[in-house]
Amino acid sequence: MRFYDYLMPSVNFFGPGCLSVVGDRAQILNGKKALIVTDKFLHSLKDGAVEKTIKYLNEAGIKSVVFDNVEPNPKDTNVYEGADMYKKEGCDMIITVGGGSPHDCGKGIGIAVTHPGDICDYAGIETLINPLPPIIAINTTAGTASEVTRHAVITNTKTKVKFVIVSWRNLPQVSINDPLLMVGKPAGLTAATGMDALTHAIEAYVSKDANPVTDAAAIQAIKLISQNLRQAVANG
């Protein structure tokens, strides 16, 4: 009889205002000081996702430091730079804020601080041997789903080629999808990430590895996107 697995974070929050749980969840994970992994644009926004995350962490007594040098399609050099900050600042957990690039970079940092050698050597499926630091993924786009997957996509700067590290150890312990963080996105980005989500849903539904659980999620996603994406692009 065929079997299947279904991997996702242990705890997932959805709905307006759910970002407010980040401090409590960091406490539950026994965090003392978090490395916030994001990009310069998100870090620069007044009262944006990064600023709010820091506020909620402070209220919970969790210290934090921001690494905002994540580039689109994050590079191995971004990972190493973030890993150096993680170690120098004495961090014990990682909080990613953004879309796929910050999430992937944060996973890469977690790998780099817990595994010896070149991160590029861990390309492949289930190559990781050590637990990563606790990761909380705060999502600001609706496209990549990196906040709920075991994939970390990094660019090798020597070969100029992307590689993927696929492992259950990459899964964040907590994902946070607060739609209030997505309201101010440009219409073009809303459209592009919405189509990305639709593509993922269709791929999952037609996959040879589809199962009743993935079918349920895929069908519901296709329905929700078809009913709401046009309005979201038009109205913000």
HELIX and SHEET records of a PDB file:
HELIX    1   1 CYS A   18  VAL A   21  5                                   4    
HELIX    2   2 VAL A   22  ILE A   28  1                                   7    
HELIX    3   3 LYS A   40  SER A   44  1                                   5    
HELIX    4   4 ALA A   49  GLU A   59  1                                  11    
HELIX    5   5 ASP A   76  LYS A   88  1                                  13    
HELIX    6   6 GLY A  100  ALA A  112  1                                  13    
HELIX    7   7 ILE A  119  TYR A  122  5                                   4    
HELIX    8   8 SER A  146  VAL A  148  5                                   3    
HELIX    9   9 TRP A  168  ASN A  170  5                                   3    
HELIX   10  10 PRO A  179  LEU A  181  5                                   3    
HELIX   11  11 ALA A  187  VAL A  206  1                                  20    
HELIX   12  12 PRO A  212  ASN A  235  1                                  24    
SHEET    1   A 6 VAL A  11  PHE A  14  0                                        
SHEET    2   A 6 VAL A 174  ASN A 177  1                                        
SHEET    3   A 6 ILE A 135  ASN A 139  1                                        
SHEET    4   A 6 MET A  93  GLY A  98  1                                        
SHEET    5   A 6 LYS A  33  VAL A  37  1                                        
SHEET    6   A 6 LYS A  63  PHE A  67  1                                        
SHEET    1   B 3 GLY A 124  ILE A 125  0                                        
SHEET    2   B 3 VAL A 161  VAL A 166  1                                        
SHEET    3   B 3 HIS A 151  ASN A 156 -1                                        
END                                                                             
